Amino acid sequence: MAKESDFIRLAQSFFKQHNRIKLGPGDDAAIISEVSTNDLVVSVDALIENVHFEPHWLEYEDMGYRALAASLSDLAAMGARPLTFFVNLELPTDIEIDEVREIMQGMSALGEKFCISPAGGNFTASDRIGIVTTVVGEVPKDGYIARCCAEEGDIIAITGEVGIVESAIRLFKVYNLASKIDHKLRSTAIMKFRRPMPRFEIIEKVRRVVKPRASIDISDGLSSDLFKLAEKADLEAVIYEELMPMPEVVKAVANEVGVDPWKIALSSGEEFELILVMPPEDFKKLQSEGIELIKIGEFRPTFRPTVKFVKTNGREIDYIKGFEHFSYL
Amino acid sequence: MAKESDFIRLAQSFFKQHNRIKLGPGDDAAIISEVSTNDLVVSVDALIENVHFEPHWLEYEDMGYRALAASLSDLAAMGARPLTFFVNLELPTDIEIDEVREIMQGMSALGEKFCISPAGGNFTASDRIGIVTTVVGEVPKDGYIARCCAEEGDIIAITGEVGIVESAIRLFKVYNLASKIDHKLRSTAIMKFRRPMPRFEIIEKVRRVVKPRASIDISDGLSSDLFKLAEKADLEAVIYEELMPMPEVVKAVANEVGVDPWKIALSSGEEFELILVMPPEDFKKLQSEGIELIKIGEFRPTFRPTVKFVKTNGREIDYIKGFEHFSYL
């Protein structure tokens, strides 16, 4: 069995010099130089076997990739740029060092896209794999985008289609479903589950033109996360069926399992697309710059914060529940 | 069963306004203002049920306290002052919200001593309690004390007695042992296990007078952690039986279980005392200021880094193995 010192060496081997990190893995703590023109942005997230995924859903590399992606997505939602990350790995005692290397390799593959690497970490024994990542990033001073601050009349936009991750999970879970869904649709969905991309690229483009009033990443489900924005602003979020994208794979999976495809699209968690909120004039500016956001609705005054889904036939449905993390799969 | 939103509210209720934290729990990430005269110090640590402790060893409050203490101890070792912390709680689905409150209460009790509170966190379902804490602190720019940099002739000093935590663990594990050890000794040992104090106070006093050349907190065991300093410096660490403190409880436990008390003292992990290394003239300065460190040895030139324990009878023993985290209890 591999020893802790092996794992520390492994973490060090994935660390790459970064001009803001003065001291990386291998000491009691990491040292990052501060810059008074910036604010620091920190978030923590976890990816736990048998809670967030079942073993056969992900390769070791995917586990590392996905764990880091989930944390980074929170930084993207704040409009931040990542600096480094820290990882606490809980590992079964019979895991091979090569398997741990694959987990780290997955993190590294994603980290390299943003020029970041692990500045520290910790390993503990466990009966299953658990990856807790703490990401550290930056925004220009007071330049962060929070969940608060949506206003009446603001546009609700998303950075991409939703529902695909929930479709992938149903593909994993429902016996024989995979064989009924077109191969290409299937593999696109599974790749989105295994290798989600934190949306730094689009938020950076947006930030060069306007500053959204509110932002959140879709981790619990569109309706559930949109509800958080509505609550903070004390407004009603209204989204429209006719504006919402409906991915082919969501339609196909919903059809096979016999549920409303909108139920999948609106509650699918861990999508890591962003919900961005801004005044209509700002949205127009982005359109004229060719920055592709999908407008799905707007905020309206209300007596009680809620999320309304307006069907093409005019019916209005209240959606306030999404994916609940705090339950077993 | 408590829901995730309950836990988030709980985390928020323990957050206290701090002038460096612009945005605390309840958004995608926390925002901390930066100061260009400082360096940021970050460390991650974990406390996992059935790995680091068995359920009956700790009350819920102790779990929170001890998890945070372990992370903070790493900041103390760097000579840093804490700013805030982040917590990932893995919780059994049948845990009561009041029990989670007790865990947070334990963290809060310790955090308040240093005017810090949680700026963010995350909850996930699990089959046992796991607490991963990420601590964020600061040192004046380039003022951190690393593990490297011990020099030939430097004094090795510790901030307090060692061996007590291992004694407490043996009291928990060995049936009937408790009844044979004096009640007062027993409760002192168990309190040190349950409520260890990160050594910020003494390191701050030291820093006002001198800057140690190297530092580490004793988390794997004195011999094992001292070996890390020896390796970094390519020197031999020599410590002397006649200089080492030998706590009464270690003697008593060692006697009852029939092992060499030095074996307990030198390998006892999670002690959270600091090893500080400095030139003899700096050590004298501290003595003349009345700052109480225990001198236990010095660094000598060597062909191969090692730790030597010199017995009062002149025998020299090589100790390089301490508590291995990466094994079940």
HADDOCK unambig.tbl for C-alpha pairs under 7 A between the chains (distance, minus, plus):
assign (segid A and resid 3 and name CA) (segid B and resid 326 and name CA) 6.43 0.50 0.50
assign (segid A and resid 4 and name CA) (segid B and resid 326 and name CA) 5.57 0.50 0.50
assign (segid A and resid 27 and name CA) (segid B and resid 146 and name CA) 6.56 0.50 0.50
assign (segid A and resid 27 and name CA) (segid B and resid 147 and name CA) 6.13 0.50 0.50
assign (segid A and resid 28 and name CA) (segid B and resid 74 and name CA) 5.04 0.50 0.50
assign (segid A and resid 28 and name CA) (segid B and resid 77 and name CA) 6.75 0.50 0.50
assign (segid A and resid 28 and name CA) (segid B and resid 78 and name CA) 6.81 0.50 0.50
assign (segid A and resid 28 and name CA) (segid B and resid 216 and name CA) 6.63 0.50 0.50
assign (segid A and resid 29 and name CA) (segid B and resid 41 and name CA) 6.17 0.50 0.50
assign (segid A and resid 29 and name CA) (segid B and resid 42 and name CA) 5.40 0.50 0.50
assign (segid A and resid 29 and name CA) (segid B and resid 43 and name CA) 4.62 0.50 0.50
assign (segid A and resid 29 and name CA) (segid B and resid 74 and name CA) 6.15 0.50 0.50
assign (segid A and resid 29 and name CA) (segid B and resid 75 and name CA) 6.59 0.50 0.50
assign (segid A and resid 29 and name CA) (segid B and resid 78 and name CA) 6.99 0.50 0.50
assign (segid A and resid 30 and name CA) (segid B and resid 41 and name CA) 5.57 0.50 0.50
assign (segid A and resid 30 and name CA) (segid B and resid 42 and name CA) 5.25 0.50 0.50
assign (segid A and resid 30 and name CA) (segid B and resid 43 and name CA) 6.41 0.50 0.50
assign (segid A and resid 31 and name CA) (segid B and resid 39 and name CA) 6.39 0.50 0.50
assign (segid A and resid 31 and name CA) (segid B and resid 40 and name CA) 5.58 0.50 0.50
assign (segid A and resid 31 and name CA) (segid B and resid 41 and name CA) 4.76 0.50 0.50
assign (segid A and resid 31 and name CA) (segid B and resid 42 and name CA) 6.66 0.50 0.50
assign (segid A and resid 32 and name CA) (segid B and resid 39 and name CA) 5.71 0.50 0.50
assign (segid A and resid 32 and name CA) (segid B and resid 40 and name CA) 4.90 0.50 0.50
assign (segid A and resid 32 and name CA) (segid B and resid 41 and name CA) 6.41 0.50 0.50
assign (segid A and resid 33 and name CA) (segid B and resid 39 and name CA) 4.62 0.50 0.50
assign (segid A and resid 33 and name CA) (segid B and resid 40 and name CA) 6.00 0.50 0.50
assign (segid A and resid 34 and name CA) (segid B and resid 34 and name CA) 5.69 0.50 0.50
assign (segid A and resid 34 and name CA) (segid B and resid 35 and name CA) 5.94 0.50 0.50
assign (segid A and resid 34 and name CA) (segid B and resid 36 and name CA) 5.01 0.50 0.50
assign (segid A and resid 34 and name CA) (segid B and resid 38 and name CA) 6.20 0.50 0.50
assign (segid A and resid 34 and name CA) (segid B and resid 39 and name CA) 5.48 0.50 0.50
assign (segid A and resid 34 and name CA) (segid B and resid 40 and name CA) 6.37 0.50 0.50
assign (segid A and resid 35 and name CA) (segid B and resid 34 and name CA) 5.93 0.50 0.50
assign (segid A and resid 35 and name CA) (segid B and resid 35 and name CA) 6.11 0.50 0.50
assign (segid A and resid 35 and name CA) (segid B and resid 36 and name CA) 4.64 0.50 0.50
assign (segid A and resid 36 and name CA) (segid B and resid 34 and name CA) 5.01 0.50 0.50
assign (segid A and resid 36 and name CA) (segid B and resid 35 and name CA) 4.65 0.50 0.50
assign (segid A and resid 36 and name CA) (segid B and resid 36 and name CA) 4.73 0.50 0.50
assign (segid A and resid 38 and name CA) (segid B and resid 34 and name CA) 6.20 0.50 0.50
assign (segid A and resid 39 and name CA) (segid B and resid 31 and name CA) 6.39 0.50 0.50
assign (segid A and resid 39 and name CA) (segid B and resid 32 and name CA) 5.72 0.50 0.50
assign (segid A and resid 39 and name CA) (segid B and resid 33 and name CA) 4.63 0.50 0.50
assign (segid A and resid 39 and name CA) (segid B and resid 34 and name CA) 5.49 0.50 0.50
assign (segid A and resid 40 and name CA) (segid B and resid 31 and name CA) 5.58 0.50 0.50
assign (segid A and resid 40 and name CA) (segid B and resid 32 and name CA) 4.90 0.50 0.50
assign (segid A and resid 40 and name CA) (segid B and resid 33 and name CA) 6.00 0.50 0.50
assign (segid A and resid 40 and name CA) (segid B and resid 34 and name CA) 6.38 0.50 0.50
assign (segid A and resid 41 and name CA) (segid B and resid 29 and name CA) 6.17 0.50 0.50
assign (segid A and resid 41 and name CA) (segid B and resid 30 and name CA) 5.57 0.50 0.50
assign (segid A and resid 41 and name CA) (segid B and resid 31 and name CA) 4.76 0.50 0.50
assign (segid A and resid 41 and name CA) (segid B and resid 32 and name CA) 6.41 0.50 0.50
assign (segid A and resid 42 and name CA) (segid B and resid 29 and name CA) 5.40 0.50 0.50
assign (segid A and resid 42 and name CA) (segid B and resid 30 and name CA) 5.25 0.50 0.50
assign (segid A and resid 42 and name CA) (segid B and resid 31 and name CA) 6.65 0.50 0.50
assign (segid A and resid 43 and name CA) (segid B and resid 29 and name CA) 4.62 0.50 0.50
assign (segid A and resid 43 and name CA) (segid B and resid 30 and name CA) 6.41 0.50 0.50
assign (segid A and resid 43 and name CA) (segid B and resid 120 and name CA) 6.88 0.50 0.50
assign (segid A and resid 44 and name CA) (segid B and resid 86 and name CA) 7.00 0.50 0.50
assign (segid A and resid 44 and name CA) (segid B and resid 88 and name CA) 6.95 0.50 0.50
assign (segid A and resid 44 and name CA) (segid B and resid 121 and name CA) 6.10 0.50 0.50
assign (segid A and resid 44 and name CA) (segid B and resid 122 and name CA) 6.58 0.50 0.50
assign (segid A and resid 45 and name CA) (segid B and resid 122 and name CA) 6.21 0.50 0.50
assign (segid A and resid 51 and name CA) (segid B and resid 125 and name CA) 6.52 0.50 0.50
assign (segid A and resid 74 and name CA) (segid B and resid 28 and name CA) 5.04 0.50 0.50
assign (segid A and resid 74 and name CA) (segid B and resid 29 and name CA) 6.14 0.50 0.50
assign (segid A and resid 75 and name CA) (segid B and resid 29 and name CA) 6.58 0.50 0.50
assign (segid A and resid 77 and name CA) (segid B and resid 28 and name CA) 6.75 0.50 0.50
assign (segid A and resid 78 and name CA) (segid B and resid 28 and name CA) 6.82 0.50 0.50
assign (segid A and resid 78 and name CA) (segid B and resid 29 and name CA) 7.00 0.50 0.50
assign (segid A and resid 88 and name CA) (segid B and resid 44 and name CA) 6.94 0.50 0.50
assign (segid A and resid 120 and name CA) (segid B and resid 43 and name CA) 6.88 0.50 0.50
assign (segid A and resid 121 and name CA) (segid B and resid 44 and name CA) 6.09 0.50 0.50
assign (segid A and resid 122 and name CA) (segid B and resid 44 and name CA) 6.55 0.50 0.50
assign (segid A and resid 122 and name CA) (segid B and resid 45 and name CA) 6.19 0.50 0.50
assign (segid A and resid 124 and name CA) (segid B and resid 325 and name CA) 6.83 0.50 0.50
assign (segid A and resid 124 and name CA) (segid B and resid 326 and name CA) 5.81 0.50 0.50
assign (segid A and resid 125 and name CA) (segid B and resid 51 and name CA) 6.51 0.50 0.50
assign (segid A and resid 125 and name CA) (segid B and resid 326 and name CA) 5.56 0.50 0.50
assign (segid A and resid 125 and name CA) (segid B and resid 327 and name CA) 6.25 0.50 0.50
assign (segid A and resid 125 and name CA) (segid B and resid 328 and name CA) 6.74 0.50 0.50
assign (segid A and resid 146 and name CA) (segid B and resid 27 and name CA) 6.56 0.50 0.50
assign (segid A and resid 147 and name CA) (segid B and resid 27 and name CA) 6.13 0.50 0.50
assign (segid A and resid 216 and name CA) (segid B and resid 28 and name CA) 6.63 0.50 0.50
assign (segid A and resid 325 and name CA) (segid B and resid 124 and name CA) 6.81 0.50 0.50
assign (segid A and resid 326 and name CA) (segid B and resid 3 and name CA) 6.43 0.50 0.50
assign (segid A and resid 326 and name CA) (segid B and resid 4 and name CA) 5.60 0.50 0.50
assign (segid A and resid 326 and name CA) (segid B and resid 124 and name CA) 5.82 0.50 0.50
assign (segid A and resid 326 and name CA) (segid B and resid 125 and name CA) 5.53 0.50 0.50
assign (segid A and resid 327 and name CA) (segid B and resid 125 and name CA) 6.25 0.50 0.50
assign (segid A and resid 328 and name CA) (segid B and resid 125 and name CA) 6.73 0.50 0.50
